[in-house]
Amino acid sequence: MLQSWETRGVLPGACFIEAGGAVRTPQQTLRMRAAARATERQKLAVSLRARYEAGASVPELAEDCNYSVATVYRLLHQARTPMRPRHRHGPACAPRRRP
């Protein structure tokens, strides 16, 4: 017969035990998973940097990779990418003067 977590005295999500492993907190598990993906994200950041320096815009990169624009900016900053100045849309005229 299966026991519920209340009868066993264990809170759901309180700890994780993998086969043959030690008890870990959710934060430790997330940290381990993030470390495992770190090299993959670094490779992605370097490839995004190369494409950005070749002329692609951040929204184009985000759409191609199915990431948000904020995530692409974060990856570019992690790759120490020198960012281009932001464009101001509208007529290129002298700045307004105050009366």
Gaussian input, Z-matrix of N, CA and C with variables (Angstrom, degrees):
# hf/3-21g

backbone

0 1
 N
 C     1     B1
 C     2     B2     1     A1
 N     3     B3     2     A2     1     D1
 C     4     B4     3     A3     2     D2
 C     5     B5     4     A4     3     D3
 N     6     B6     5     A5     4     D4
 C     7     B7     6     A6     5     D5
 C     8     B8     7     A7     6     D6
 N     9     B9     8     A8     7     D7
 C    10    B10     9     A9     8     D8
 C    11    B11    10    A10     9     D9
 N    12    B12    11    A11    10    D10
 C    13    B13    12    A12    11    D11
 C    14    B14    13    A13    12    D12
 N    15    B15    14    A14    13    D13
 C    16    B16    15    A15    14    D14
 C    17    B17    16    A16    15    D15
 N    18    B18    17    A17    16    D16
 C    19    B19    18    A18    17    D17
 C    20    B20    19    A19    18    D18
 N    21    B21    20    A20    19    D19
 C    22    B22    21    A21    20    D20
 C    23    B23    22    A22    21    D21
 N    24    B24    23    A23    22    D22
 C    25    B25    24    A24    23    D23
 C    26    B26    25    A25    24    D24
 N    27    B27    26    A26    25    D25
 C    28    B28    27    A27    26    D26
 C    29    B29    28    A28    27    D27
 N    30    B30    29    A29    28    D28
 C    31    B31    30    A30    29    D29
 C    32    B32    31    A31    30    D30
 N    33    B33    32    A32    31    D31
 C    34    B34    33    A33    32    D32
 C    35    B35    34    A34    33    D33
 N    36    B36    35    A35    34    D34
 C    37    B37    36    A36    35    D35
 C    38    B38    37    A37    36    D36
 N    39    B39    38    A38    37    D37
 C    40    B40    39    A39    38    D38
 C    41    B41    40    A40    39    D39
 N    42    B42    41    A41    40    D40
 C    43    B43    42    A42    41    D41
 C    44    B44    43    A43    42    D42
 N    45    B45    44    A44    43    D43
 C    46    B46    45    A45    44    D44
 C    47    B47    46    A46    45    D45
 N    48    B48    47    A47    46    D46
 C    49    B49    48    A48    47    D47
 C    50    B50    49    A49    48    D48
 N    51    B51    50    A50    49    D49
 C    52    B52    51    A51    50    D50
 C    53    B53    52    A52    51    D51
 N    54    B54    53    A53    52    D52
 C    55    B55    54    A54    53    D53
 C    56    B56    55    A55    54    D54
 N    57    B57    56    A56    55    D55
 C    58    B58    57    A57    56    D56
 C    59    B59    58    A58    57    D57
 N    60    B60    59    A59    58    D58
 C    61    B61    60    A60    59    D59
 C    62    B62    61    A61    60    D60
 N    63    B63    62    A62    61    D61
 C    64    B64    63    A63    62    D62
 C    65    B65    64    A64    63    D63
 N    66    B66    65    A65    64    D64
 C    67    B67    66    A66    65    D65
 C    68    B68    67    A67    66    D66
 N    69    B69    68    A68    67    D67
 C    70    B70    69    A69    68    D68
 C    71    B71    70    A70    69    D69
 N    72    B72    71    A71    70    D70
 C    73    B73    72    A72    71    D71
 C    74    B74    73    A73    72    D72
 N    75    B75    74    A74    73    D73
 C    76    B76    75    A75    74    D74
 C    77    B77    76    A76    75    D75
 N    78    B78    77    A77    76    D76
 C    79    B79    78    A78    77    D77
 C    80    B80    79    A79    78    D78
 N    81    B81    80    A80    79    D79
 C    82    B82    81    A81    80    D80
 C    83    B83    82    A82    81    D81
 N    84    B84    83    A83    82    D82
 C    85    B85    84    A84    83    D83
 C    86    B86    85    A85    84    D84
 N    87    B87    86    A86    85    D85
 C    88    B88    87    A87    86    D86
 C    89    B89    88    A88    87    D87
 N    90    B90    89    A89    88    D88
 C    91    B91    90    A90    89    D89
 C    92    B92    91    A91    90    D90
 N    93    B93    92    A92    91    D91
 C    94    B94    93    A93    92    D92
 C    95    B95    94    A94    93    D93
 N    96    B96    95    A95    94    D94
 C    97    B97    96    A96    95    D95
 C    98    B98    97    A97    96    D96
 N    99    B99    98    A98    97    D97
 C   100   B100    99    A99    98    D98
 C   101   B101   100   A100    99    D99
 N   102   B102   101   A101   100   D100
 C   103   B103   102   A102   101   D101
 C   104   B104   103   A103   102   D102
 N   105   B105   104   A104   103   D103
 C   106   B106   105   A105   104   D104
 C   107   B107   106   A106   105   D105
 N   108   B108   107   A107   106   D106
 C   109   B109   108   A108   107   D107
 C   110   B110   109   A109   108   D108
 N   111   B111   110   A110   109   D109
 C   112   B112   111   A111   110   D110
 C   113   B113   112   A112   111   D111
 N   114   B114   113   A113   112   D112
 C   115   B115   114   A114   113   D113
 C   116   B116   115   A115   114   D114
 N   117   B117   116   A116   115   D115
 C   118   B118   117   A117   116   D116
 C   119   B119   118   A118   117   D117
 N   120   B120   119   A119   118   D118
 C   121   B121   120   A120   119   D119
 C   122   B122   121   A121   120   D120
 N   123   B123   122   A122   121   D121
 C   124   B124   123   A123   122   D122
 C   125   B125   124   A124   123   D123
 N   126   B126   125   A125   124   D124
 C   127   B127   126   A126   125   D125
 C   128   B128   127   A127   126   D126
 N   129   B129   128   A128   127   D127
 C   130   B130   129   A129   128   D128
 C   131   B131   130   A130   129   D129
 N   132   B132   131   A131   130   D130
 C   133   B133   132   A132   131   D131
 C   134   B134   133   A133   132   D132
 N   135   B135   134   A134   133   D133
 C   136   B136   135   A135   134   D134
 C   137   B137   136   A136   135   D135
 N   138   B138   137   A137   136   D136
 C   139   B139   138   A138   137   D137
 C   140   B140   139   A139   138   D138
 N   141   B141   140   A140   139   D139
 C   142   B142   141   A141   140   D140
 C   143   B143   142   A142   141   D141
 N   144   B144   143   A143   142   D142
 C   145   B145   144   A144   143   D143
 C   146   B146   145   A145   144   D144
 N   147   B147   146   A146   145   D145
 C   148   B148   147   A147   146   D146
 C   149   B149   148   A148   147   D147
 N   150   B150   149   A149   148   D148
 C   151   B151   150   A150   149   D149
 C   152   B152   151   A151   150   D150
 N   153   B153   152   A152   151   D151
 C   154   B154   153   A153   152   D152
 C   155   B155   154   A154   153   D153
 N   156   B156   155   A155   154   D154
 C   157   B157   156   A156   155   D155
 C   158   B158   157   A157   156   D156
 N   159   B159   158   A158   157   D157
 C   160   B160   159   A159   158   D158
 C   161   B161   160   A160   159   D159
 N   162   B162   161   A161   160   D160
 C   163   B163   162   A162   161   D161
 C   164   B164   163   A163   162   D162
 N   165   B165   164   A164   163   D163
 C   166   B166   165   A165   164   D164
 C   167   B167   166   A166   165   D165
 N   168   B168   167   A167   166   D166
 C   169   B169   168   A168   167   D167
 C   170   B170   169   A169   168   D168
 N   171   B171   170   A170   169   D169
 C   172   B172   171   A171   170   D170
 C   173   B173   172   A172   171   D171
 N   174   B174   173   A173   172   D172
 C   175   B175   174   A174   173   D173
 C   176   B176   175   A175   174   D174
 N   177   B177   176   A176   175   D175
 C   178   B178   177   A177   176   D176
 C   179   B179   178   A178   177   D177
 N   180   B180   179   A179   178   D178
 C   181   B181   180   A180   179   D179
 C   182   B182   181   A181   180   D180
 N   183   B183   182   A182   181   D181
 C   184   B184   183   A183   182   D182
 C   185   B185   184   A184   183   D183
 N   186   B186   185   A185   184   D184
 C   187   B187   186   A186   185   D185
 C   188   B188   187   A187   186   D186
 N   189   B189   188   A188   187   D187
 C   190   B190   189   A189   188   D188
 C   191   B191   190   A190   189   D189
 N   192   B192   191   A191   190   D190
 C   193   B193   192   A192   191   D191
 C   194   B194   193   A193   192   D192
 N   195   B195   194   A194   193   D193
 C   196   B196   195   A195   194   D194
 C   197   B197   196   A196   195   D195
 N   198   B198   197   A197   196   D196
 C   199   B199   198   A198   197   D197
 C   200   B200   199   A199   198   D198
 N   201   B201   200   A200   199   D199
 C   202   B202   201   A201   200   D200
 C   203   B203   202   A202   201   D201
 N   204   B204   203   A203   202   D202
 C   205   B205   204   A204   203   D203
 C   206   B206   205   A205   204   D204
 N   207   B207   206   A206   205   D205
 C   208   B208   207   A207   206   D206
 C   209   B209   208   A208   207   D207
 N   210   B210   209   A209   208   D208
 C   211   B211   210   A210   209   D209
 C   212   B212   211   A211   210   D210
 N   213   B213   212   A212   211   D211
 C   214   B214   213   A213   212   D212
 C   215   B215   214   A214   213   D213
 N   216   B216   215   A215   214   D214
 C   217   B217   216   A216   215   D215
 C   218   B218   217   A217   216   D216
 N   219   B219   218   A218   217   D217
 C   220   B220   219   A219   218   D218
 C   221   B221   220   A220   219   D219
 N   222   B222   221   A221   220   D220
 C   223   B223   222   A222   221   D221
 C   224   B224   223   A223   222   D222
 N   225   B225   224   A224   223   D223
 C   226   B226   225   A225   224   D224
 C   227   B227   226   A226   225   D225
 N   228   B228   227   A227   226   D226
 C   229   B229   228   A228   227   D227
 C   230   B230   229   A229   228   D228
 N   231   B231   230   A230   229   D229
 C   232   B232   231   A231   230   D230
 C   233   B233   232   A232   231   D231
 N   234   B234   233   A233   232   D232
 C   235   B235   234   A234   233   D233
 C   236   B236   235   A235   234   D234
 N   237   B237   236   A236   235   D235
 C   238   B238   237   A237   236   D236
 C   239   B239   238   A238   237   D237
 N   240   B240   239   A239   238   D238
 C   241   B241   240   A240   239   D239
 C   242   B242   241   A241   240   D240
 N   243   B243   242   A242   241   D241
 C   244   B244   243   A243   242   D242
 C   245   B245   244   A244   243   D243
 N   246   B246   245   A245   244   D244
 C   247   B247   246   A246   245   D245
 C   248   B248   247   A247   246   D246
 N   249   B249   248   A248   247   D247
 C   250   B250   249   A249   248   D248
 C   251   B251   250   A250   249   D249
 N   252   B252   251   A251   250   D250
 C   253   B253   252   A252   251   D251
 C   254   B254   253   A253   252   D252
 N   255   B255   254   A254   253   D253
 C   256   B256   255   A255   254   D254
 C   257   B257   256   A256   255   D255
 N   258   B258   257   A257   256   D256
 C   259   B259   258   A258   257   D257
 C   260   B260   259   A259   258   D258
 N   261   B261   260   A260   259   D259
 C   262   B262   261   A261   260   D260
 C   263   B263   262   A262   261   D261
 N   264   B264   263   A263   262   D262
 C   265   B265   264   A264   263   D263
 C   266   B266   265   A265   264   D264
 N   267   B267   266   A266   265   D265
 C   268   B268   267   A267   266   D266
 C   269   B269   268   A268   267   D267
 N   270   B270   269   A269   268   D268
 C   271   B271   270   A270   269   D269
 C   272   B272   271   A271   270   D270
 N   273   B273   272   A272   271   D271
 C   274   B274   273   A273   272   D272
 C   275   B275   274   A274   273   D273
 N   276   B276   275   A275   274   D274
 C   277   B277   276   A276   275   D275
 C   278   B278   277   A277   276   D276
 N   279   B279   278   A278   277   D277
 C   280   B280   279   A279   278   D278
 C   281   B281   280   A280   279   D279
 N   282   B282   281   A281   280   D280
 C   283   B283   282   A282   281   D281
 C   284   B284   283   A283   282   D282
 N   285   B285   284   A284   283   D283
 C   286   B286   285   A285   284   D284
 C   287   B287   286   A286   285   D285
 N   288   B288   287   A287   286   D286
 C   289   B289   288   A288   287   D287
 C   290   B290   289   A289   288   D288
 N   291   B291   290   A290   289   D289
 C   292   B292   291   A291   290   D290
 C   293   B293   292   A292   291   D291
 N   294   B294   293   A293   292   D292
 C   295   B295   294   A294   293   D293
 C   296   B296   295   A295   294   D294

   B1=1.4487
   B2=1.5240
   B3=1.3337
   B4=1.4567
   B5=1.5146
   B6=1.3156
   B7=1.4519
   B8=1.5175
   B9=1.2981
   B10=1.4662
   B11=1.5219
   B12=1.3236
   B13=1.4594
   B14=1.5170
   B15=1.3506
   B16=1.4644
   B17=1.5299
   B18=1.3405
   B19=1.4581
   B20=1.5282
   B21=1.3183
   B22=1.4631
   B23=1.5167
   B24=1.3331
   B25=1.4523
   B26=1.5172
   B27=1.3235
   B28=1.4596
   B29=1.5187
   B30=1.3052
   B31=1.4603
   B32=1.5205
   B33=1.3230
   B34=1.4645
   B35=1.5215
   B36=1.3206
   B37=1.4544
   B38=1.5101
   B39=1.3414
   B40=1.4621
   B41=1.5206
   B42=1.3213
   B43=1.4541
   B44=1.5264
   B45=1.3106
   B46=1.4513
   B47=1.5247
   B48=1.3089
   B49=1.4511
   B50=1.5175
   B51=1.3107
   B52=1.4559
   B53=1.5130
   B54=1.3090
   B55=1.4560
   B56=1.5230
   B57=1.3088
   B58=1.4550
   B59=1.5145
   B60=1.3164
   B61=1.4572
   B62=1.5154
   B63=1.3064
   B64=1.4522
   B65=1.5257
   B66=1.3098
   B67=1.4578
   B68=1.5284
   B69=1.3421
   B70=1.4656
   B71=1.5202
   B72=1.3143
   B73=1.4579
   B74=1.5254
   B75=1.3408
   B76=1.4666
   B77=1.5353
   B78=1.3299
   B79=1.4601
   B80=1.5240
   B81=1.3299
   B82=1.4606
   B83=1.5209
   B84=1.3276
   B85=1.4582
   B86=1.5238
   B87=1.3398
   B88=1.4680
   B89=1.5212
   B90=1.3309
   B91=1.4586
   B92=1.5335
   B93=1.3295
   B94=1.4649
   B95=1.5257
   B96=1.3270
   B97=1.4660
   B98=1.5234
   B99=1.3267
   B100=1.4683
   B101=1.5245
   B102=1.3284
   B103=1.4605
   B104=1.5194
   B105=1.3291
   B106=1.4613
   B107=1.5249
   B108=1.3267
   B109=1.4657
   B110=1.5214
   B111=1.3193
   B112=1.4653
   B113=1.5271
   B114=1.3142
   B115=1.4651
   B116=1.5200
   B117=1.3413
   B118=1.4716
   B119=1.5185
   B120=1.3546
   B121=1.4621
   B122=1.5301
   B123=1.3400
   B124=1.4585
   B125=1.5181
   B126=1.3347
   B127=1.4594
   B128=1.5204
   B129=1.3311
   B130=1.4676
   B131=1.5219
   B132=1.3299
   B133=1.4652
   B134=1.5249
   B135=1.3250
   B136=1.4666
   B137=1.5296
   B138=1.3360
   B139=1.4700
   B140=1.5304
   B141=1.3380
   B142=1.4684
   B143=1.5253
   B144=1.3268
   B145=1.4688
   B146=1.5270
   B147=1.3360
   B148=1.4679
   B149=1.5306
   B150=1.3266
   B151=1.4689
   B152=1.5255
   B153=1.3623
   B154=1.4698
   B155=1.5226
   B156=1.3222
   B157=1.4658
   B158=1.5235
   B159=1.3479
   B160=1.4671
   B161=1.5224
   B162=1.3380
   B163=1.4557
   B164=1.5089
   B165=1.3160
   B166=1.4647
   B167=1.5311
   B168=1.3266
   B169=1.4641
   B170=1.5253
   B171=1.3138
   B172=1.4612
   B173=1.5352
   B174=1.3441
   B175=1.4614
   B176=1.5305
   B177=1.3249
   B178=1.4699
   B179=1.5235
   B180=1.3224
   B181=1.4650
   B182=1.5306
   B183=1.3403
   B184=1.4659
   B185=1.5209
   B186=1.3233
   B187=1.4603
   B188=1.5308
   B189=1.3302
   B190=1.4618
   B191=1.5334
   B192=1.3217
   B193=1.4635
   B194=1.5284
   B195=1.3205
   B196=1.4767
   B197=1.5309
   B198=1.3251
   B199=1.4509
   B200=1.5191
   B201=1.3270
   B202=1.4569
   B203=1.5284
   B204=1.3200
   B205=1.4643
   B206=1.5250
   B207=1.3312
   B208=1.4685
   B209=1.5278
   B210=1.3337
   B211=1.4611
   B212=1.5221
   B213=1.3372
   B214=1.4637
   B215=1.5283
   B216=1.3394
   B217=1.4699
   B218=1.5284
   B219=1.3364
   B220=1.4588
   B221=1.5240
   B222=1.3384
   B223=1.4656
   B224=1.5221
   B225=1.3346
   B226=1.4613
   B227=1.5267
   B228=1.3261
   B229=1.4668
   B230=1.5256
   B231=1.3388
   B232=1.4616
   B233=1.5217
   B234=1.3478
   B235=1.4644
   B236=1.5301
   B237=1.3422
   B238=1.4698
   B239=1.5311
   B240=1.3231
   B241=1.4544
   B242=1.5255
   B243=1.3319
   B244=1.4674
   B245=1.5308
   B246=1.3199
   B247=1.4570
   B248=1.5259
   B249=1.3391
   B250=1.4597
   B251=1.5218
   B252=1.3470
   B253=1.4635
   B254=1.5272
   B255=1.3136
   B256=1.4584
   B257=1.5238
   B258=1.3186
   B259=1.4644
   B260=1.5187
   B261=1.3134
   B262=1.4625
   B263=1.5136
   B264=1.2872
   B265=1.4483
   B266=1.5260
   B267=1.2954
   B268=1.4578
   B269=1.5119
   B270=1.3141
   B271=1.4644
   B272=1.5292
   B273=1.3120
   B274=1.4622
   B275=1.5198
   B276=1.2877
   B277=1.4761
   B278=1.5194
   B279=1.2957
   B280=1.4481
   B281=1.5235
   B282=1.3164
   B283=1.4671
   B284=1.5169
   B285=1.3204
   B286=1.4662
   B287=1.5218
   B288=1.3116
   B289=1.4639
   B290=1.5076
   B291=1.2940
   B292=1.4541
   B293=1.5290
   B294=1.3106
   B295=1.4920
   B296=1.5043
   A1=109.43
   A2=116.66
   A3=121.32
   A4=110.49
   A5=114.85
   A6=120.01
   A7=108.70
   A8=116.15
   A9=119.53
   A10=108.71
   A11=115.96
   A12=119.59
   A13=111.50
   A14=117.97
   A15=119.60
   A16=110.77
   A17=116.66
   A18=119.38
   A19=111.91
   A20=117.72
   A21=120.99
   A22=111.83
   A23=117.48
   A24=120.87
   A25=113.62
   A26=117.27
   A27=121.94
   A28=108.41
   A29=116.63
   A30=120.84
   A31=109.84
   A32=118.36
   A33=119.22
   A34=110.52
   A35=116.49
   A36=121.13
   A37=114.27
   A38=117.58
   A39=119.83
   A40=111.83
   A41=117.57
   A42=120.25
   A43=108.87
   A44=115.40
   A45=121.59
   A46=109.14
   A47=115.82
   A48=120.64
   A49=107.13
   A50=116.30
   A51=120.29
   A52=108.02
   A53=116.68
   A54=121.21
   A55=111.23
   A56=115.96
   A57=121.04
   A58=113.81
   A59=118.41
   A60=121.11
   A61=112.27
   A62=114.69
   A63=121.64
   A64=109.99
   A65=115.72
   A66=121.63
   A67=108.58
   A68=115.86
   A69=121.18
   A70=109.78
   A71=115.36
   A72=120.27
   A73=108.25
   A74=118.03
   A75=120.08
   A76=112.28
   A77=117.78
   A78=120.73
   A79=110.88
   A80=117.18
   A81=120.32
   A82=110.64
   A83=117.17
   A84=120.96
   A85=110.59
   A86=117.07
   A87=120.45
   A88=111.29
   A89=117.43
   A90=120.96
   A91=110.67
   A92=116.53
   A93=120.25
   A94=110.88
   A95=116.71
   A96=119.91
   A97=111.06
   A98=116.94
   A99=120.27
   A100=110.47
   A101=117.38
   A102=120.50
   A103=110.68
   A104=116.75
   A105=120.18
   A106=111.43
   A107=117.25
   A108=120.89
   A109=113.13
   A110=118.30
   A111=121.92
   A112=112.32
   A113=118.85
   A114=120.20
   A115=110.99
   A116=116.02
   A117=119.69
   A118=111.00
   A119=116.97
   A120=120.69
   A121=111.02
   A122=117.21
   A123=119.95
   A124=110.90
   A125=117.22
   A126=120.88
   A127=110.75
   A128=116.61
   A129=120.68
   A130=110.21
   A131=117.19
   A132=120.68
   A133=110.99
   A134=117.23
   A135=120.68
   A136=110.64
   A137=117.19
   A138=119.17
   A139=110.69
   A140=117.74
   A141=120.13
   A142=110.49
   A143=116.49
   A144=119.98
   A145=110.85
   A146=116.33
   A147=119.71
   A148=110.91
   A149=116.60
   A150=120.01
   A151=111.66
   A152=116.29
   A153=119.98
   A154=110.64
   A155=116.74
   A156=120.13
   A157=111.66
   A158=116.88
   A159=120.38
   A160=111.81
   A161=117.92
   A162=120.44
   A163=116.52
   A164=119.11
   A165=120.49
   A166=109.92
   A167=116.08
   A168=120.11
   A169=109.55
   A170=115.87
   A171=120.83
   A172=110.97
   A173=120.39
   A174=118.99
   A175=113.23
   A176=117.56
   A177=120.36
   A178=110.58
   A179=116.81
   A180=120.97
   A181=111.07
   A182=115.68
   A183=119.78
   A184=110.92
   A185=116.65
   A186=120.21
   A187=110.91
   A188=117.09
   A189=120.68
   A190=112.45
   A191=116.51
   A192=120.96
   A193=113.39
   A194=117.25
   A195=122.43
   A196=111.89
   A197=115.98
   A198=122.40
   A199=108.11
   A200=116.36
   A201=119.29
   A202=108.96
   A203=115.37
   A204=120.70
   A205=109.79
   A206=116.86
   A207=120.48
   A208=111.43
   A209=117.51
   A210=120.91
   A211=110.59
   A212=117.15
   A213=120.64
   A214=109.86
   A215=117.60
   A216=119.71
   A217=110.38
   A218=117.79
   A219=121.49
   A220=110.81
   A221=116.82
   A222=120.09
   A223=111.44
   A224=117.19
   A225=120.45
   A226=110.78
   A227=117.20
   A228=119.90
   A229=110.53
   A230=117.73
   A231=120.36
   A232=111.21
   A233=116.21
   A234=120.60
   A235=111.33
   A236=117.21
   A237=123.87
   A238=111.77
   A239=115.40
   A240=121.50
   A241=110.02
   A242=118.33
   A243=119.30
   A244=108.33
   A245=115.89
   A246=120.43
   A247=110.62
   A248=114.61
   A249=120.87
   A250=108.76
   A251=117.24
   A252=118.24
   A253=109.80
   A254=115.57
   A255=119.90
   A256=109.36
   A257=114.53
   A258=119.58
   A259=109.95
   A260=115.07
   A261=120.08
   A262=107.12
   A263=115.67
   A264=120.13
   A265=109.98
   A266=115.33
   A267=120.27
   A268=110.19
   A269=116.59
   A270=119.64
   A271=111.42
   A272=114.29
   A273=120.14
   A274=107.64
   A275=115.86
   A276=119.97
   A277=109.00
   A278=115.05
   A279=120.70
   A280=110.00
   A281=116.98
   A282=118.21
   A283=111.83
   A284=115.51
   A285=120.01
   A286=109.89
   A287=113.77
   A288=119.45
   A289=109.59
   A290=114.83
   A291=119.31
   A292=109.90
   A293=115.58
   A294=118.53
   A295=112.72
   D1=135.57
   D2=179.46
   D3=-81.48
   D4=139.04
   D5=176.96
   D6=-101.84
   D7=146.22
   D8=176.25
   D9=-79.95
   D10=165.97
   D11=-178.27
   D12=-66.42
   D13=-26.43
   D14=179.28
   D15=-67.55
   D16=-41.69
   D17=-177.62
   D18=-72.39
   D19=-24.99
   D20=177.89
   D21=-85.43
   D22=-13.15
   D23=179.59
   D24=78.54
   D25=25.17
   D26=-178.73
   D27=-115.73
   D28=131.88
   D29=176.53
   D30=-80.58
   D31=140.62
   D32=178.81
   D33=-66.24
   D34=132.56
   D35=178.54
   D36=77.13
   D37=7.44
   D38=-177.72
   D39=-72.14
   D40=-32.77
   D41=179.34
   D42=-157.52
   D43=159.67
   D44=179.71
   D45=-122.41
   D46=137.31
   D47=176.15
   D48=-129.54
   D49=118.71
   D50=174.15
   D51=-94.12
   D52=162.37
   D53=-176.36
   D54=-53.70
   D55=119.01
   D56=177.96
   D57=75.60
   D58=7.04
   D59=-176.05
   D60=-103.18
   D61=178.82
   D62=179.24
   D63=-93.01
   D64=164.58
   D65=177.68
   D66=-71.35
   D67=131.77
   D68=179.32
   D69=-128.28
   D70=151.50
   D71=173.63
   D72=-81.32
   D73=162.67
   D74=177.07
   D75=-58.66
   D76=-35.59
   D77=179.71
   D78=-65.40
   D79=-40.25
   D80=178.63
   D81=-65.39
   D82=-40.02
   D83=179.17
   D84=-63.98
   D85=-45.25
   D86=178.72
   D87=-62.42
   D88=-39.30
   D89=179.18
   D90=-64.39
   D91=-39.95
   D92=179.38
   D93=-66.45
   D94=-41.77
   D95=179.54
   D96=-66.80
   D97=-39.07
   D98=178.91
   D99=-65.18
   D100=-38.70
   D101=179.30
   D102=-65.37
   D103=-34.79
   D104=179.54
   D105=-68.48
   D106=-29.71
   D107=-179.74
   D108=-93.09
   D109=-1.64
   D110=-174.05
   D111=-61.85
   D112=-43.24
   D113=-178.64
   D114=-68.19
   D115=-35.90
   D116=177.26
   D117=-63.93
   D118=-43.48
   D119=179.20
   D120=-67.44
   D121=-34.41
   D122=178.17
   D123=-65.60
   D124=-40.74
   D125=176.59
   D126=-63.32
   D127=-40.72
   D128=177.62
   D129=-63.64
   D130=-42.76
   D131=-179.65
   D132=-61.97
   D133=-40.42
   D134=179.77
   D135=-67.32
   D136=-40.00
   D137=179.31
   D138=-69.47
   D139=-36.97
   D140=176.00
   D141=-64.41
   D142=-39.02
   D143=178.47
   D144=-61.25
   D145=-44.55
   D146=-179.58
   D147=-61.86
   D148=-42.75
   D149=179.80
   D150=-68.70
   D151=-37.06
   D152=178.17
   D153=-66.06
   D154=-42.82
   D155=179.44
   D156=-69.10
   D157=-21.70
   D158=176.48
   D159=-81.02
   D160=-6.79
   D161=174.62
   D162=121.55
   D163=-4.03
   D164=179.40
   D165=-71.88
   D166=146.99
   D167=178.31
   D168=-87.92
   D169=162.28
   D170=-179.67
   D171=-63.32
   D172=-44.37
   D173=176.89
   D174=-61.04
   D175=-35.87
   D176=176.64
   D177=-63.82
   D178=-44.91
   D179=179.19
   D180=-62.60
   D181=-41.18
   D182=-179.84
   D183=-63.60
   D184=-41.70
   D185=-179.76
   D186=-67.18
   D187=-41.54
   D188=-179.47
   D189=-64.48
   D190=-36.10
   D191=-175.33
   D192=-96.00
   D193=-3.77
   D194=-176.30
   D195=59.44
   D196=38.75
   D197=173.32
   D198=-115.12
   D199=161.85
   D200=175.31
   D201=-74.69
   D202=161.02
   D203=178.42
   D204=-61.07
   D205=-38.75
   D206=179.75
   D207=-62.98
   D208=-39.29
   D209=179.03
   D210=-66.34
   D211=-40.11
   D212=178.62
   D213=-64.93
   D214=-42.83
   D215=176.08
   D216=-59.26
   D217=-43.63
   D218=-179.55
   D219=-61.80
   D220=-44.11
   D221=179.28
   D222=-65.14
   D223=-39.37
   D224=178.18
   D225=-64.52
   D226=-40.02
   D227=178.30
   D228=-67.81
   D229=-36.51
   D230=177.47
   D231=-64.73
   D232=-30.29
   D233=177.97
   D234=-85.87
   D235=7.04
   D236=179.89
   D237=55.83
   D238=47.26
   D239=-179.42
   D240=-80.95
   D241=128.59
   D242=172.51
   D243=-71.55
   D244=120.88
   D245=-174.40
   D246=-85.93
   D247=144.79
   D248=175.07
   D249=-76.69
   D250=154.27
   D251=176.94
   D252=-67.25
   D253=149.09
   D254=179.63
   D255=-74.53
   D256=143.89
   D257=179.71
   D258=-83.87
   D259=143.05
   D260=173.93
   D261=-101.26
   D262=120.16
   D263=-179.11
   D264=-80.25
   D265=142.95
   D266=-179.67
   D267=122.49
   D268=-177.53
   D269=-177.54
   D270=-67.22
   D271=141.72
   D272=178.09
   D273=-86.44
   D274=92.40
   D275=-179.23
   D276=-131.44
   D277=173.86
   D278=179.57
   D279=-65.47
   D280=149.92
   D281=178.99
   D282=-63.73
   D283=151.86
   D284=-178.23
   D285=-67.49
   D286=142.93
   D287=177.94
   D288=-100.81
   D289=140.52
   D290=179.29
   D291=-78.60
   D292=140.73
   D293=-179.48
   D294=-70.93

